[in-house]
Amino acid sequence: MSMVSNEEILPLAATQYEEVLATGKISSNREQTELVRRVGVRIQHAVEEYMAMNKLSDQLDGFAWEFNLLEEDIANAWCMPGGKVAFYTGILPICKDEAGIAVVMGHEVAHAIANHGRERMSQGLVAQLGLGTISGAMGENPGLTKQIFMQSVGMGTQLGMLKFSRTHESEADKIGLIFMAMAGYDPNEAPKFWERMSEMSGGQQPPEFMSTHPSHESRIADLKAAIPEAMKYYNK
């Protein structure tokens, strides 16, 4: 389901991203900020190369890439439609190094490239408001529309979207492996990142059927299975 167009969602993404930056605390750590942005630009170039190879460059129309690091102790990152990325400082220790950041960056950017935000936004608007357009939803209930948008890009959860979202997470894992490989990062680092994430959680995570993400064990196994394909794109 993708009734929402880029023409509708990209302006909303840009507005909401600026609001997040204005209300959040942008990191003052220059080294970490530059690292996140450096990885972001490399992933961006890989995406542009991949889309050109597959004659899909027109799907990047309207993208205005941006990469920022926010000072908050939560293990999260997200990418809005249009290439607006935010990392939180709380995920950096789990990333550990540049390759770990590339794992997360590739995954989050893959959500945007695969139009997962648009699909989830469409589903949320219909489920909550019975509407299929952002303009109509904003006119009826702008607060709820913005909330649905934030959920659609990974800044929240909604029970009705869980199964749908797990499918997106697995797809983004596989696409993200290709993007990080093309950017010059070893795809073998991806399972290692999720092993660290599993260790950090101490094995405490909701049952997979109640989570927006696959279990760590499922994710690690699926990533390892996808590595041979990603290695075909690896630019050392």
C-alpha positions in Angstrom: 0.0 0.0 0.0 1.6 3.3 -1.1 -1.1 5.9 -1.8 1.1 8.7 -0.5 3.3 10.2 -3.2 6.8 11.7 -2.8 5.4 15.1 -3.8 3.3 14.9 -0.6 5.6 13.2 1.8 9.0 14.9 1.0 7.9 18.4 2.1 6.4 17.0 5.3 9.7 15.1 5.9 11.7 18.3 5.5 9.5 20.2 7.9 9.5 17.5 10.5 13.3 17.0 10.3 13.9 20.7 10.9 11.5 20.5 13.9 13.5 17.6 15.3 16.8 19.5 14.9 15.3 22.6 16.5 13.8 20.8 19.5 16.6 18.3 20.0 20.2 18.8 20.9 22.7 18.5 18.0 25.9 17.0 19.2 28.8 19.3 19.8 31.3 16.4 19.4 33.0 17.4 16.1 34.8 14.1 15.7 31.7 12.0 16.1 29.6 14.3 14.0 32.1 14.3 11.1 32.3 10.5 11.3 28.6 10.1 11.0 28.5 12.5 8.1 31.4 10.9 6.3 29.8 7.5 6.5 26.5 9.1 5.4 28.0 10.6 2.3 29.7 7.4 1.3 26.4 5.5 1.7 24.7 8.3 -0.3 27.1 7.9 -3.2 26.7 4.1 -3.1 22.9 4.6 -3.3 23.2 7.0 -6.2 25.6 4.5 -8.0 23.2 1.6 -7.3 20.2 3.4 -8.6 22.0 4.6 -11.7 23.2 1.0 -12.4 19.5 -0.2 -12.2 18.1 2.8 -14.2 16.2 4.0 -11.1 17.8 7.4 -10.6 14.5 9.2 -11.1 13.4 7.6 -7.8 15.9 9.9 -6.1 14.2 13.0 -7.4 13.5 15.4 -4.6 16.1 13.8 -2.2 18.1 16.4 -0.2 20.5 14.3 1.8 21.4 15.4 5.3 23.1 13.6 8.2 23.1 14.8 11.8 24.1 13.5 15.2 21.7 14.2 18.1 22.9 14.2 21.7 20.6 11.6 23.4 21.3 8.4 25.2 19.1 6.1 23.1 20.2 3.4 20.7 18.4 4.6 17.6 18.8 6.1 14.2 16.4 6.8 11.4 16.1 8.1 7.8 13.2 10.1 6.6 11.9 10.0 3.0 14.2 12.2 1.0 17.4 11.2 2.8 17.1 13.1 6.1 19.1 11.0 8.6 19.5 11.3 12.3 21.8 9.3 14.6 21.6 9.4 18.3 24.8 9.3 20.4 23.5 6.4 22.4 23.9 4.0 19.4 27.6 4.9 18.8 29.1 2.7 21.5 27.2 -0.3 19.9 28.4 0.7 16.4 31.9 0.8 17.9 33.6 2.1 14.8 33.1 3.5 11.3 32.0 0.1 9.9 29.4 -0.3 12.6 28.0 3.1 11.7 27.9 2.0 8.1 25.8 -1.0 9.1 23.2 1.2 10.7 23.4 3.9 8.1 22.9 1.5 5.2 19.9 -0.1 6.9 18.2 3.2 7.7 18.8 4.6 4.2 17.5 1.4 2.7 14.2 2.1 4.4 13.9 5.4 2.5 15.1 3.9 -0.8 12.5 1.1 -0.6 9.8 3.6 0.2 8.9 1.9 3.5 8.0 5.3 5.0 5.5 6.0 2.3 4.0 2.6 2.6 3.7 2.8 6.4 2.4 6.3 6.2 -0.3 5.2 3.7 -1.3 2.3 6.0 -1.4 4.5 9.1 -3.5 7.2 7.4 -6.1 4.7 6.3 -6.1 2.8 9.6 -6.4 5.9 11.8 -8.2 8.4 9.7 -9.7 6.5 6.8 -7.8 8.9 4.4 -5.2 8.2 1.7 -3.7 11.7 1.3 -1.5 13.7 3.6 -3.2 17.0 2.7 -6.6 15.6 3.6 -5.3 14.1 6.9 -3.5 17.4 7.8 -6.8 19.2 7.3 -8.7 16.8 9.5 -6.2 16.0 12.3 -2.6 17.5 11.8 -1.4 16.3 15.2 -2.3 12.7 14.5 -0.9 13.0 11.0 2.5 14.1 12.2 2.4 11.3 14.8 1.7 8.7 12.1 4.5 10.2 10.0 7.0 9.9 12.9 6.0 6.3 13.4 6.3 5.6 9.7 10.0 6.5 9.7 10.9 4.5 12.8 10.5 7.1 15.6 7.6 5.2 17.2 5.6 2.0 17.1 2.0 1.1 16.4 0.6 -2.3 17.2 -1.3 -2.5 13.9 1.9 -2.1 11.9 4.1 -4.6 13.7 4.0 -7.5 11.3 4.2 -5.2 8.3 7.2 -3.5 9.9 9.1 -6.7 10.6 9.0 -7.4 6.8 10.4 -4.0 6.1 13.2 -4.5 8.7 14.3 -7.7 7.0 14.2 -6.1 3.6 16.2 -3.1 4.8 18.8 -5.4 6.3 19.5 -7.0 2.9 19.4 -3.8 0.9 21.6 -2.1 3.5 24.2 -4.8 3.2 24.5 -4.0 -0.5 24.7 -0.2 0.1 27.5 -0.6 2.8 29.4 -3.0 0.5 29.3 -0.6 -2.4 30.4 2.2 0.0 33.5 0.1 0.8 32.5 -1.4 4.1 32.7 -5.1 4.8 29.2 -6.6 5.0 30.6 -9.2 7.5 30.5 -6.3 10.1 26.6 -6.4 10.0 26.1 -9.6 12.1 28.8 -8.4 14.5 26.8 -5.2 15.1 23.7 -7.2 15.9 25.6 -9.5 18.2 26.8 -6.5 20.1 23.2 -5.2 20.2 22.1 -8.6 21.6 24.8 -8.5 24.3 23.8 -5.0 25.3 20.2 -6.0 25.7 21.3 -9.0 27.8 18.9 -11.2 25.8 16.0 -9.2 27.1 13.8 -8.3 24.1 10.1 -8.8 23.4 8.9 -12.0 21.7 9.4 -11.6 18.0 5.6 -11.6 17.2 5.3 -8.5 19.5 8.3 -6.6 18.1 8.7 -4.2 15.2 12.1 -5.8 14.6 13.1 -9.4 14.0 14.6 -11.1 17.0 18.4 -10.7 17.2 18.9 -14.3 16.5 16.8 -14.3 13.4 18.3 -11.1 12.1 21.9 -12.4 12.6 21.1 -15.6 10.8 19.4 -13.8 7.9 22.3 -11.3 7.5 24.9 -14.1 7.4 22.8 -15.8 4.7 22.7 -12.6 2.7 26.4 -11.8 2.9 27.5 -13.8 -0.2 25.2 -11.7 -2.4 26.4 -8.4 -0.8 30.0 -9.4 -1.3 29.5 -9.2 -5.0 29.2 -5.4 -4.6 32.0 -5.0 -2.1 34.4 -2.2 -3.2 37.4 -2.6 -0.9 
